[in-house]
Amino acid sequence: MTDPLDLSALESAVRGDLDAKYEARELALKNCRQIIRSSANAIRALHRNETAQADRLLADVRTLIAEAEPPLADHQDIYHAGFFYDAVKEYAEAEITAALLAGRALPLPDDLGLHSIPYLKGLGEAVGEQRRRLLDQLRTGQLAAAEATFADMELIHDLLTSLDYPDGMTHGLRRTTDVARALIERSRADLTSTIVQERLRSQLEQQ
């Protein structure tokens, strides 16, 4: 009688690989949820000028990313999966927003330890945070500052538009760019309307 097929070695090999992949995935998922939450809270703190709180939250995010990344080194399919890129994109947005609000040079992807794609998507989404800043500036009569903010928004959009690579390669960057363009056009209308109103007010006061 032929001996039954022995699959124990195969099972041990594939189970070990899949167990490691599963553990890496679960840790990444757990950390990603907190990365997204803390990055969003950091952005809110930045808009309230609570920079110390934002710095603490971003430090926590860096720790979470550093914890999740090493187990993913041997599982690049998970590393490049949507959920991890979405999380680090939120972190990129927070770091970029911090730099923009402080008037600092933007950190480069390597400075943040990020790949270019999630960084660029975070850059595109930071345009929305700049729109919020612009509206705050318009409400408080800071027209020159609002114009400078708008100029920064346009420069970011110009860069994103120039990166004309296949969408399958950039994982939806084109859509992020389109959303940024729509926000910029709305901001242009708001800024123009406020400037016109201010000019009319000044003319009336001079009469």
SVG drawing of the C-alpha trace seen along z (x, -y; Angstrom):
<svg xmlns="http://www.w3.org/2000/svg" viewBox="-19 -112 34 114">
<polyline fill="none" stroke="black" stroke-width="0.4" points="0.0,0.0 1.3,-3.5 2.0,-5.7 -0.4,-8.6 0.8,-12.0 2.7,-13.7 1.9,-17.4 3.2,-18.2 6.4,-20.0 4.4,-22.0 1.8,-23.0 4.5,-24.0 6.2,-26.2 3.1,-28.0 1.6,-28.3 4.7,-30.0 4.7,-32.4 1.0,-33.2 1.1,-33.5 3.9,-36.1 2.0,-37.9 -1.2,-37.9 0.6,-39.2 2.2,-42.0 -1.1,-42.9 -3.0,-43.0 -0.3,-45.2 -0.4,-47.5 -4.2,-47.7 -4.2,-48.5 -1.6,-51.2 -3.1,-52.7 -6.3,-53.4 -4.4,-55.4 -2.1,-57.0 -5.2,-58.4 -6.9,-59.5 -3.7,-61.2 -2.8,-62.9 -6.3,-64.4 -6.2,-65.6 -2.7,-67.1 -4.2,-69.1 -7.0,-70.3 -4.5,-71.4 -2.4,-73.2 -5.4,-75.3 -6.0,-76.2 -2.4,-77.2 -1.8,-74.4 1.6,-73.5 2.9,-71.7 -0.1,-69.4 0.3,-68.8 4.0,-68.0 3.2,-65.4 0.6,-63.8 2.9,-63.7 5.7,-62.2 3.2,-59.4 2.4,-58.9 6.1,-58.5 6.4,-55.9 3.4,-54.0 4.8,-54.0 8.2,-52.9 6.6,-50.0 4.4,-48.8 7.0,-49.1 9.7,-46.5 7.2,-43.5 6.0,-44.7 9.5,-44.6 9.0,-41.0 5.4,-41.6 5.5,-44.4 2.0,-43.4 0.6,-44.6 3.0,-47.5 1.7,-48.9 -1.9,-48.0 -4.4,-50.8 -4.9,-50.9 -1.3,-51.5 -0.7,-54.1 -3.9,-55.9 -2.7,-56.1 0.8,-57.5 -0.9,-59.9 -2.7,-61.4 0.6,-61.7 2.2,-63.4 -0.8,-65.8 -0.3,-66.7 3.5,-67.3 3.0,-69.4 0.2,-71.4 2.5,-72.1 5.2,-73.4 2.8,-75.5 1.2,-77.1 4.6,-77.9 6.0,-79.2 8.8,-76.6 10.2,-74.8 8.2,-71.6 9.8,-68.4 10.8,-66.0 9.4,-62.5 12.8,-61.1 12.7,-63.5 9.5,-61.8 10.5,-58.3 7.7,-58.1 7.3,-56.9 6.5,-59.6 2.9,-58.6 1.4,-58.9 3.5,-62.0 2.1,-63.6 -1.5,-62.6 -0.9,-64.2 0.4,-67.3 -2.7,-67.5 -5.0,-67.1 -3.1,-69.8 -4.6,-72.2 -7.9,-71.7 -6.2,-72.8 -4.8,-75.8 -8.3,-76.7 -9.4,-76.6 -6.6,-78.9 -7.4,-81.3 -11.1,-81.5 -9.9,-82.3 -7.7,-85.0 -10.5,-86.5 -12.8,-86.6 -10.2,-88.5 -9.4,-91.0 -5.9,-89.6 -6.1,-90.1 -2.3,-90.1 -1.9,-86.9 -4.8,-85.3 -3.3,-86.2 0.0,-84.6 -1.9,-81.4 -3.7,-81.3 -0.4,-81.6 1.0,-78.6 -2.1,-76.6 -1.6,-77.3 2.0,-76.3 1.2,-73.0 -1.5,-72.3 0.9,-73.3 3.4,-70.7 0.8,-68.0 -0.5,-68.7 3.0,-68.5 3.4,-64.9 1.6,-63.3 2.1,-59.6 -0.3,-56.7 -3.0,-56.7 -2.5,-53.0 1.1,-53.9 0.1,-56.9 -2.8,-55.2 -5.4,-58.0 -3.2,-61.0 -5.0,-62.4 -8.3,-62.5 -6.6,-64.2 -5.2,-66.8 -8.7,-67.3 -10.2,-67.9 -7.4,-70.4 -8.2,-72.2 -11.8,-72.5 -10.9,-73.9 -8.5,-76.4 -11.2,-77.7 -13.7,-78.1 -10.9,-79.9 -10.2,-82.1 -13.9,-83.2 -13.9,-83.8 -10.7,-85.8 -11.8,-87.9 -15.1,-88.7 -13.5,-89.8 -11.0,-92.0 -13.7,-93.6 -15.8,-94.3 -12.8,-95.8 -12.1,-98.1 -15.7,-99.3 -15.6,-100.0 -12.4,-102.0 -13.9,-104.0 -17.0,-104.8 -15.0,-105.9 -13.0,-108.3 -16.1,-110.0"/>
</svg>
